[in-house]
Amino acid sequence: MTPLLVALGAGVGATLRFLTAHWLDGRWPSGTLLVNVVGSFVLGLLFGAGASADGLALLGTGFCGGLTTYSAFSVQARDQGRIGLGRGAAYVAATIGLALLACALGYGLGQA
């Protein structure tokens, strides 16, 4: 059952990531940054709330794993570095910093 939950969550998360990034990239600094931060928040919330194993499989591993993306993040960091000195590093720092902050905020809210 667990692999099916992961696959179901990943299908929804990946589809949402594609639609969000496709719509926002070029309009906002990065749709990829947004989905990575939102996914980190949701994952923190799940762990803070003490989600069940099935809930973590569906929403944590599946949905958040499908929603967030390291590959697009790394490509965009490289591309930002080509645009201007320090932009790639700033993008990396912003993504990691905001994702960690969002995860901590979600965890704290889940504990409440």
N, C-alpha and C positions, 0 to 999 in steps of 0.2 A: 504493500500500500504506500509506503514512504516514497519510493521512486515516482509513483504516479502523482503524489502530492507535489513533489519537487518539480516535475515536468509541467503540471498544471499552473503552478505559481510562476514558473520561469516563462511560460508562454505569455501570460498576462503582463508580467514585468518587462520582458523584452519588447513586446509590442508597444507598451506605453513609453518605454525609452526611445524607441525608434520614432514614434509620433512626436514626442516632446522635443527631442533633439532636432529632428527634421524641421519642425515648425519654428523653434527658437534660435537655432544656430544661424548667425548672420543678423538676427534682430536684437538679440541680447548677447552679452559677452559669451555665454556658452550654455546651451541646453544641456550639454553633458555635465557641466559643473552642477547645474540644478538637480539633475536626476541623481548624481552621486551624493549630494548633500541630503536630499529627501530620502534616499535609500538608507543612508547612515542614520538619519533620525528614526525611521521606522524600525530598523534593526535594534537600535538602542531602546526604543519603546517596548518592543517585544521582549527583550531580555529583562528590562526593568519590571515589566508586568508579570514576569514568570510564565511566559507562554508555554504551552504543552509541547511535547516532542513533535506531534503532528502539526501543531500551529507553527512551530519553527521550521519544519520541513516545507510546508506550504508557503508561508509568508517570509521567513528568514532566508533560508537557502534558495527557495524557488523564486518568489516575487522579488525580494531585494537583490538576489544574485542576478536575476534577469534584468532588473531595472538599472542597476549600477554597471559601470563599464570601466575597466582599467585600460583596455586597448585604445578606445577613443580618447580617453584622458591623456595617454602617453603621446599619441599622434598630435593632439591639439597642443600639448606642451611643447613638442618639437616645432610645430608650425608657429606658435607664438614666439619662440626663440628666434626664428628666422625673420620675423617682422621687426623686432627691435631688441636692443640690448636689455636684458633683464626681464623682458615680458614673459618668457618661458618660465623662469624661476618664480616670478610673481604669480603666475597662473598655478603652478604646482603648490606654492605656499598657501595661496588662497583656497584651493580645492581641499588640501589636506587639513588646513586649519579649520575651515568651515565644516568639513565632514566630521572631524573629531568633536567640535563644539555641538553640532547637531546630534551626534550620537549620545553625548553626555546629557544634553537637554532631554532627548527622548527617554533615556534611562531614568533620569530624575523624575520626569512626568509619569513614567510607568510605575515607579516606586510609590508615587503619591496615592 
